[in-house]
Amino acid sequence: MNVNRHGWTRRSFLMGSAATAAGLGIFGATRALASPRPLRAYAADKGILFGSSISGQVLKDSLYADLFTSQCAITVPEGSLKWDTLRPTPYRYDFSGGDWLYGMCKSHEILMRGHTLVWEGALPKWFAATANAENARTMMLDHISTVVRHYAGKVPSWDVVNEAVQIEDGRPDGLKITPWLRMVGPEYIETAFQAAHEADPHATLVYNENWLEPEGAGAERKRNAVLTMLTRMKKNNVPVHGLGIQSHVYAEMNITGGGFKRFLQQVSDLGLSIMITEMDVREKNAPGDIAIRDRLIASQYYKYLSFMLQFPAVKTVITWGLSDRYTWIATHNPRLDAMPVRPLPYDAELRPTPVWDAIRSAFEETRRR
Ligand code: 9MR
């Protein structure tokens, strides 16, 4: 099967047309298939960077690699820059995976962001037995300094701290009780940003968080805790430059509620940039029928992106994967009926889905940055 530089095949064109004839709704496959331009170009028209996450492993799939390099202007490694990959032992750093990805991205003029320097997830097996209240701060600082210096001038932005707020943990400041919090103290967040800035004064430093969109009291408390933290950091001249909104959302959610809108305005008013860092859309209750599901998922993409792109601070849109062939949702959050999940702009056969058109429409309709 031959794939042209936009990732479309003769076969997929025919199948896409058939799907449209069957009625895929406003985000049918026709426009994607008829378009000679990749999503990165529609985003660039408006001063926006579009891309998707990547791993070295999936790039071995050459058809996928063609699609990825044609569609994306920016990427972020899904695993290569996490502690469990970079730190095989307490004393050794292994940059081979990250360097390989960086080289590949550079040769295709794709920017590579960094994810993530401080997180409780993806810690290596040796961590729990090795880290303690005496050495954890030094270990964190050594990690940040070594990794950020290694990529200084190459990686333009870092998720310095990831998912640090969890209201359910019951602390008044809303911070999640993680090994970092327990061993370094709540100031670990500000310390991490300072260290990253020292290691690369030109990098854009981002606080990355999930589940900020929902309505209701719990989400409102989470937004308030994040906002209070970011406000304090700005006041104290801590070098934080952006908020990453992961955007792992469900098709059934109302993601355009007043609380979330107010929050985005308040974050913008702090002078921070806002990045959509890990977008995908799941559906919980939709029937298996693919046309129905695609319509739901695509219209949620359209709604979400149109809403987010009203804010000029949003200049980066990254999906967590590009094709349903490789998505964490398939393994971490599969459908109960075991039908394949369809959360991304290309399906498992690398055919554009209605999501592709939804993203393009949102880019076409937004103002230029
Ligand atoms: O998609 C990633 C999955 O492959 C990894 O096993 C997992 C643990 O490293 O992390 C997943 O990515 C997460 C990201 O790093 C932070 N936000 C939530 C993402 C999905 O779980």
Residues whose N, C-alpha, C, O or C-beta is under 5 A from the ligand:
A	BS01	9MR	E78 A122 W328
